[in-house]
């Protein structure tokens, strides 16, 4: 479970003498192979592929018509599957034996409240927002802070570090194969259909008058409302583990081989020496860390996340490499898939593809006060080359299809990097021919990616 030490070669959760011994046996005695992970981004769980009108019986190859979909690649962490019944292979551990029910996600290192947190009572004279609350769960941000304080003061499930999840953490537990971007009801309680949940991300100064991002598991999008809105609920979260090596300036390189302690990209005898030096010499440098990109709470200070090269940008947290310059041309979804799959020269690589919805969402820069929300190091034109220049919507296709009932044509997800009050960071799709939404024959731009399937 992340975060963990790169030096844990035998994956037993400890770093001790058994790890260099394990590595040496693997290298020189034909011992067991260490585990290898392509990245720690969770999968969307979308396994179906579509054309513009129907579900396909099988996912097309990369070069075929409608090839390159998320259902074909299924990029992401593959050692654990979305489920909770098999303790060896499933991501989620459900603890509902007592009064304080929780769900632990072993792929991200997060523990969630299994059910939404009930709304606390605030005396009328202390309320900041106008009263209009209906039911037991929806709450404004003032109630959220009181609810979190009560969870922690009561040590819910034995812990006092519960917090509001980030928007990306909320996205990470969704199952995109389920209709309308849902949570699995066998794992998470929805308490009568509650679908909208507050995140800790906001636009503004962070006070209750700011615009806070929420996740809607029913209609399937991220949007914003001011902190006094009273239609969102709270599902609290906490980090299960602390950073293994808080003083290390090294992050794991992907694909990552357990025991590759010095982060040079190869598991060899130098790693065994590195681990022994750290264990027994006292002055040895700390091994690298494996950090969940879903919840990167523990990235050591001084670590540079994005490595910017001439034509590409590599995200050291996810292991993904992106085109440095985002596409300018607007195109329909089928053409976007083909555009990415046909790129054979950028950065000297030929395995470019359209990112899935979770991969592209990792680039959303939530700390900005105003849009567009692009991370440093990337270039995304906001105007075309016409005279006078015309605005270009910062809206990009993903390879992830939307599992929705009775939708013709079929729909795919987009990510919006703009500060549009109606569609801020919207992962949206819509029926009919509404412009700038995710119907597959509506236009958007292309931002290519590579990596994530064991590609060096």
HULINUR-V342958 format. One record per helix or strand of 2 or more residues. SS is the DSSP state (A for helix, B for strand). FROM is the first residue (numbers start at 1). LEN is the number of residues. If there is no record, write none. Layout:
SS/FROM/LEN
SS/FROM/LEN
//
This chain:
B/4/2
A/17/12
B/36/2
A/70/4
B/92/4
B/102/4
B/110/4
A/124/3
A/141/13
A/156/3
B/163/2
A/167/6
B/196/8
B/211/6
B/221/6
B/236/4
B/256/2
A/269/12
B/289/2
B/306/3
B/312/4
B/321/3
A/333/9
A/346/3
B/353/2
A/357/5
B/395/8
B/411/6
B/444/2
B/448/3
//
